């Protein structure tokens, strides 16, 4: 996974985004649609209509980066109540999201062994 700085705020843009959009178009959407500064060091995530593609926009202080990830199977878990706004999540939840895990309620697939 990409190493974002500790404490970087992560935003998930609600709804779907045209995945033909590039860096400049997504930065404009951050500015106008979400009311945030795309150059402020925050991380912004956008999902396509089919749900298997996500784009991440991040300015590290030196330049703007655009990352893309496509799942081979399944869909990214996305907030439904965000409408056109954004939902803030932690960097750990972003890690779950990028792995295709439900970041809202991650669960053990195997019960951890008890120490003792």
mmCIF file of the C-alpha atoms, coordinates in Angstrom:
data_MODEL
# 
_entry.id   MODEL 
# 
loop_
_atom_site.group_PDB 
_atom_site.id 
_atom_site.type_symbol 
_atom_site.label_atom_id 
_atom_site.label_alt_id 
_atom_site.label_comp_id 
_atom_site.label_asym_id 
_atom_site.label_entity_id 
_atom_site.label_seq_id 
_atom_site.pdbx_PDB_ins_code 
_atom_site.Cartn_x 
_atom_site.Cartn_y 
_atom_site.Cartn_z 
_atom_site.occupancy 
_atom_site.B_iso_or_equiv 
_atom_site.pdbx_formal_charge 
_atom_site.auth_seq_id 
_atom_site.auth_comp_id 
_atom_site.auth_asym_id 
_atom_site.auth_atom_id 
_atom_site.pdbx_PDB_model_num 
ATOM 1   C CA . UNK A 1 1   ? 0.000   0.000   0.000   1.00 0.00 ? 1   UNK A CA 1 
ATOM 2   C CA . UNK A 1 2   ? 1.041   3.605   -0.486  1.00 0.00 ? 2   UNK A CA 1 
ATOM 3   C CA . UNK A 1 3   ? 2.557   5.132   2.667   1.00 0.00 ? 3   UNK A CA 1 
ATOM 4   C CA . UNK A 1 4   ? 0.567   8.250   3.446   1.00 0.00 ? 4   UNK A CA 1 
ATOM 5   C CA . UNK A 1 5   ? 1.913   10.443  6.280   1.00 0.00 ? 5   UNK A CA 1 
ATOM 6   C CA . UNK A 1 6   ? 0.664   9.720   9.783   1.00 0.00 ? 6   UNK A CA 1 
ATOM 7   C CA . UNK A 1 7   ? -2.398  11.772  10.551  1.00 0.00 ? 7   UNK A CA 1 
ATOM 8   C CA . UNK A 1 8   ? -3.292  12.459  6.920   1.00 0.00 ? 8   UNK A CA 1 
ATOM 9   C CA . UNK A 1 9   ? -7.050  12.892  6.636   1.00 0.00 ? 9   UNK A CA 1 
ATOM 10  C CA . UNK A 1 10  ? -8.734  10.537  4.158   1.00 0.00 ? 10  UNK A CA 1 
ATOM 11  C CA . UNK A 1 11  ? -11.975 11.501  2.421   1.00 0.00 ? 11  UNK A CA 1 
ATOM 12  C CA . UNK A 1 12  ? -14.281 9.204   0.448   1.00 0.00 ? 12  UNK A CA 1 
ATOM 13  C CA . UNK A 1 13  ? -16.291 11.130  -2.135  1.00 0.00 ? 13  UNK A CA 1 
ATOM 14  C CA . UNK A 1 14  ? -19.914 10.042  -2.042  1.00 0.00 ? 14  UNK A CA 1 
ATOM 15  C CA . UNK A 1 15  ? -21.669 8.761   -5.119  1.00 0.00 ? 15  UNK A CA 1 
ATOM 16  C CA . UNK A 1 16  ? -19.964 7.710   -8.325  1.00 0.00 ? 16  UNK A CA 1 
ATOM 17  C CA . UNK A 1 17  ? -17.329 9.507   -10.361 1.00 0.00 ? 17  UNK A CA 1 
ATOM 18  C CA . UNK A 1 18  ? -16.595 9.430   -14.077 1.00 0.00 ? 18  UNK A CA 1 
ATOM 19  C CA . UNK A 1 19  ? -13.393 7.378   -14.160 1.00 0.00 ? 19  UNK A CA 1 
ATOM 20  C CA . UNK A 1 20  ? -12.296 9.142   -17.343 1.00 0.00 ? 20  UNK A CA 1 
ATOM 21  C CA . UNK A 1 21  ? -11.497 12.136  -15.117 1.00 0.00 ? 21  UNK A CA 1 
ATOM 22  C CA . UNK A 1 22  ? -7.844  12.877  -14.640 1.00 0.00 ? 22  UNK A CA 1 
ATOM 23  C CA . UNK A 1 23  ? -5.890  14.636  -11.952 1.00 0.00 ? 23  UNK A CA 1 
ATOM 24  C CA . UNK A 1 24  ? -7.065  18.163  -12.788 1.00 0.00 ? 24  UNK A CA 1 
ATOM 25  C CA . UNK A 1 25  ? -10.750 17.239  -13.095 1.00 0.00 ? 25  UNK A CA 1 
ATOM 26  C CA . UNK A 1 26  ? -10.704 15.356  -9.795  1.00 0.00 ? 26  UNK A CA 1 
ATOM 27  C CA . UNK A 1 27  ? -8.899  18.252  -8.071  1.00 0.00 ? 27  UNK A CA 1 
ATOM 28  C CA . UNK A 1 28  ? -11.615 20.579  -9.375  1.00 0.00 ? 28  UNK A CA 1 
ATOM 29  C CA . UNK A 1 29  ? -14.288 18.230  -8.007  1.00 0.00 ? 29  UNK A CA 1 
ATOM 30  C CA . UNK A 1 30  ? -12.559 18.259  -4.616  1.00 0.00 ? 30  UNK A CA 1 
ATOM 31  C CA . UNK A 1 31  ? -12.483 22.037  -4.650  1.00 0.00 ? 31  UNK A CA 1 
ATOM 32  C CA . UNK A 1 32  ? -15.984 22.755  -5.940  1.00 0.00 ? 32  UNK A CA 1 
ATOM 33  C CA . UNK A 1 33  ? -17.974 19.663  -4.972  1.00 0.00 ? 33  UNK A CA 1 
ATOM 34  C CA . UNK A 1 34  ? -16.444 18.826  -1.597  1.00 0.00 ? 34  UNK A CA 1 
ATOM 35  C CA . UNK A 1 35  ? -15.309 22.304  -0.586  1.00 0.00 ? 35  UNK A CA 1 
ATOM 36  C CA . UNK A 1 36  ? -11.816 21.068  0.336   1.00 0.00 ? 36  UNK A CA 1 
ATOM 37  C CA . UNK A 1 37  ? -8.325  22.139  -0.758  1.00 0.00 ? 37  UNK A CA 1 
ATOM 38  C CA . UNK A 1 38  ? -6.860  19.467  -3.089  1.00 0.00 ? 38  UNK A CA 1 
ATOM 39  C CA . UNK A 1 39  ? -3.342  20.768  -2.320  1.00 0.00 ? 39  UNK A CA 1 
ATOM 40  C CA . UNK A 1 40  ? -3.731  20.546  1.472   1.00 0.00 ? 40  UNK A CA 1 
ATOM 41  C CA . UNK A 1 41  ? -2.178  17.100  1.946   1.00 0.00 ? 41  UNK A CA 1 
ATOM 42  C CA . UNK A 1 42  ? -5.476  15.275  2.410   1.00 0.00 ? 42  UNK A CA 1 
ATOM 43  C CA . UNK A 1 43  ? -6.256  12.048  0.548   1.00 0.00 ? 43  UNK A CA 1 
ATOM 44  C CA . UNK A 1 44  ? -9.375  11.894  -1.656  1.00 0.00 ? 44  UNK A CA 1 
ATOM 45  C CA . UNK A 1 45  ? -10.923 8.643   -2.929  1.00 0.00 ? 45  UNK A CA 1 
ATOM 46  C CA . UNK A 1 46  ? -13.336 8.330   -5.850  1.00 0.00 ? 46  UNK A CA 1 
ATOM 47  C CA . UNK A 1 47  ? -15.207 5.241   -7.081  1.00 0.00 ? 47  UNK A CA 1 
ATOM 48  C CA . UNK A 1 48  ? -16.460 4.392   -10.546 1.00 0.00 ? 48  UNK A CA 1 
ATOM 49  C CA . UNK A 1 49  ? -20.010 3.378   -11.456 1.00 0.00 ? 49  UNK A CA 1 
ATOM 50  C CA . UNK A 1 50  ? -19.317 -0.374  -11.575 1.00 0.00 ? 50  UNK A CA 1 
ATOM 51  C CA . UNK A 1 51  ? -17.689 -0.246  -8.145  1.00 0.00 ? 51  UNK A CA 1 
ATOM 52  C CA . UNK A 1 52  ? -14.553 -2.194  -9.032  1.00 0.00 ? 52  UNK A CA 1 
ATOM 53  C CA . UNK A 1 53  ? -12.342 0.837   -9.719  1.00 0.00 ? 53  UNK A CA 1 
ATOM 54  C CA . UNK A 1 54  ? -11.100 3.497   -7.314  1.00 0.00 ? 54  UNK A CA 1 
ATOM 55  C CA . UNK A 1 55  ? -8.928  6.578   -7.892  1.00 0.00 ? 55  UNK A CA 1 
ATOM 56  C CA . UNK A 1 56  ? -6.977  8.257   -5.106  1.00 0.00 ? 56  UNK A CA 1 
ATOM 57  C CA . UNK A 1 57  ? -5.826  11.868  -5.353  1.00 0.00 ? 57  UNK A CA 1 
ATOM 58  C CA . UNK A 1 58  ? -3.120  13.172  -3.015  1.00 0.00 ? 58  UNK A CA 1 
ATOM 59  C CA . UNK A 1 59  ? -0.813  16.175  -2.929  1.00 0.00 ? 59  UNK A CA 1 
ATOM 60  C CA . UNK A 1 60  ? 2.341   15.453  -0.905  1.00 0.00 ? 60  UNK A CA 1 
ATOM 61  C CA . UNK A 1 61  ? 3.620   19.024  -0.787  1.00 0.00 ? 61  UNK A CA 1 
ATOM 62  C CA . UNK A 1 62  ? 5.848   18.519  -3.831  1.00 0.00 ? 62  UNK A CA 1 
ATOM 63  C CA . UNK A 1 63  ? 3.332   17.418  -6.455  1.00 0.00 ? 63  UNK A CA 1 
ATOM 64  C CA . UNK A 1 64  ? -0.047  15.877  -7.103  1.00 0.00 ? 64  UNK A CA 1 
ATOM 65  C CA . UNK A 1 65  ? -0.330  12.065  -7.343  1.00 0.00 ? 65  UNK A CA 1 
ATOM 66  C CA . UNK A 1 66  ? -3.141  10.014  -8.835  1.00 0.00 ? 66  UNK A CA 1 
ATOM 67  C CA . UNK A 1 67  ? -3.378  6.343   -7.927  1.00 0.00 ? 67  UNK A CA 1 
ATOM 68  C CA . UNK A 1 68  ? -5.749  3.812   -9.451  1.00 0.00 ? 68  UNK A CA 1 
ATOM 69  C CA . UNK A 1 69  ? -6.771  0.375   -8.240  1.00 0.00 ? 69  UNK A CA 1 
ATOM 70  C CA . UNK A 1 70  ? -9.096  -2.136  -9.876  1.00 0.00 ? 70  UNK A CA 1 
ATOM 71  C CA . UNK A 1 71  ? -10.389 -5.223  -8.073  1.00 0.00 ? 71  UNK A CA 1 
ATOM 72  C CA . UNK A 1 72  ? -10.261 -8.472  -10.042 1.00 0.00 ? 72  UNK A CA 1 
ATOM 73  C CA . UNK A 1 73  ? -13.359 -9.738  -8.234  1.00 0.00 ? 73  UNK A CA 1 
ATOM 74  C CA . UNK A 1 74  ? -15.923 -7.965  -6.083  1.00 0.00 ? 74  UNK A CA 1 
ATOM 75  C CA . UNK A 1 75  ? -16.603 -4.300  -5.484  1.00 0.00 ? 75  UNK A CA 1 
ATOM 76  C CA . UNK A 1 76  ? -15.238 -1.608  -3.216  1.00 0.00 ? 76  UNK A CA 1 
ATOM 77  C CA . UNK A 1 77  ? -17.407 -0.926  -0.155  1.00 0.00 ? 77  UNK A CA 1 
ATOM 78  C CA . UNK A 1 78  ? -18.657 2.645   -0.456  1.00 0.00 ? 78  UNK A CA 1 
ATOM 79  C CA . UNK A 1 79  ? -20.815 4.778   1.839   1.00 0.00 ? 79  UNK A CA 1 
ATOM 80  C CA . UNK A 1 80  ? -24.387 5.063   0.615   1.00 0.00 ? 80  UNK A CA 1 
ATOM 81  C CA . UNK A 1 81  ? -25.578 7.975   2.729   1.00 0.00 ? 81  UNK A CA 1 
ATOM 82  C CA . UNK A 1 82  ? -22.918 10.462  1.619   1.00 0.00 ? 82  UNK A CA 1 
ATOM 83  C CA . UNK A 1 83  ? -24.886 11.756  -1.390  1.00 0.00 ? 83  UNK A CA 1 
ATOM 84  C CA . UNK A 1 84  ? -22.609 14.230  -3.137  1.00 0.00 ? 84  UNK A CA 1 
ATOM 85  C CA . UNK A 1 85  ? -20.545 14.971  -0.017  1.00 0.00 ? 85  UNK A CA 1 
ATOM 86  C CA . UNK A 1 86  ? -17.633 13.150  1.545   1.00 0.00 ? 86  UNK A CA 1 
ATOM 87  C CA . UNK A 1 87  ? -17.049 10.802  4.453   1.00 0.00 ? 87  UNK A CA 1 
ATOM 88  C CA . UNK A 1 88  ? -13.857 10.967  6.537   1.00 0.00 ? 88  UNK A CA 1 
ATOM 89  C CA . UNK A 1 89  ? -12.118 7.663   7.346   1.00 0.00 ? 89  UNK A CA 1 
ATOM 90  C CA . UNK A 1 90  ? -8.815  6.690   8.937   1.00 0.00 ? 90  UNK A CA 1 
ATOM 91  C CA . UNK A 1 91  ? -5.711  5.519   7.072   1.00 0.00 ? 91  UNK A CA 1 
ATOM 92  C CA . UNK A 1 92  ? -6.295  2.022   8.490   1.00 0.00 ? 92  UNK A CA 1 
ATOM 93  C CA . UNK A 1 93  ? -9.826  1.987   7.072   1.00 0.00 ? 93  UNK A CA 1 
ATOM 94  C CA . UNK A 1 94  ? -8.402  3.080   3.703   1.00 0.00 ? 94  UNK A CA 1 
ATOM 95  C CA . UNK A 1 95  ? -6.127  0.046   3.833   1.00 0.00 ? 95  UNK A CA 1 
ATOM 96  C CA . UNK A 1 96  ? -9.163  -2.195  4.358   1.00 0.00 ? 96  UNK A CA 1 
ATOM 97  C CA . UNK A 1 97  ? -11.039 -0.444  1.554   1.00 0.00 ? 97  UNK A CA 1 
ATOM 98  C CA . UNK A 1 98  ? -8.167  -0.953  -0.913  1.00 0.00 ? 98  UNK A CA 1 
ATOM 99  C CA . UNK A 1 99  ? -8.014  -4.659  -0.002  1.00 0.00 ? 99  UNK A CA 1 
ATOM 100 C CA . UNK A 1 100 ? -11.729 -5.048  -0.755  1.00 0.00 ? 100 UNK A CA 1 
ATOM 101 C CA . UNK A 1 101 ? -12.640 -5.540  2.931   1.00 0.00 ? 101 UNK A CA 1 
ATOM 102 C CA . UNK A 1 102 ? -15.689 -3.891  4.487   1.00 0.00 ? 102 UNK A CA 1 
ATOM 103 C CA . UNK A 1 103 ? -13.914 -1.028  6.275   1.00 0.00 ? 103 UNK A CA 1 
ATOM 104 C CA . UNK A 1 104 ? -17.044 -0.123  8.272   1.00 0.00 ? 104 UNK A CA 1 
ATOM 105 C CA . UNK A 1 105 ? -17.004 -3.375  10.250  1.00 0.00 ? 105 UNK A CA 1 
ATOM 106 C CA . UNK A 1 106 ? -13.930 -5.548  9.593   1.00 0.00 ? 106 UNK A CA 1 
ATOM 107 C CA . UNK A 1 107 ? -14.257 -9.020  11.085  1.00 0.00 ? 107 UNK A CA 1 
ATOM 108 C CA . UNK A 1 108 ? -11.906 -11.860 11.800  1.00 0.00 ? 108 UNK A CA 1 
ATOM 109 C CA . UNK A 1 109 ? -12.109 -14.645 9.250   1.00 0.00 ? 109 UNK A CA 1 
ATOM 110 C CA . UNK A 1 110 ? -10.626 -16.958 11.873  1.00 0.00 ? 110 UNK A CA 1 
ATOM 111 C CA . UNK A 1 111 ? -11.000 -16.574 15.619  1.00 0.00 ? 111 UNK A CA 1 
ATOM 112 C CA . UNK A 1 112 ? -7.655  -15.521 17.158  1.00 0.00 ? 112 UNK A CA 1 
ATOM 113 C CA . UNK A 1 113 ? -6.057  -18.014 19.541  1.00 0.00 ? 113 UNK A CA 1 
ATOM 114 C CA . UNK A 1 114 ? -6.425  -17.194 23.224  1.00 0.00 ? 114 UNK A CA 1 
ATOM 115 C CA . UNK A 1 115 ? -3.222  -16.489 25.071  1.00 0.00 ? 115 UNK A CA 1 
ATOM 116 C CA . UNK A 1 116 ? -2.850  -18.207 28.367  1.00 0.00 ? 116 UNK A CA 1 
# 
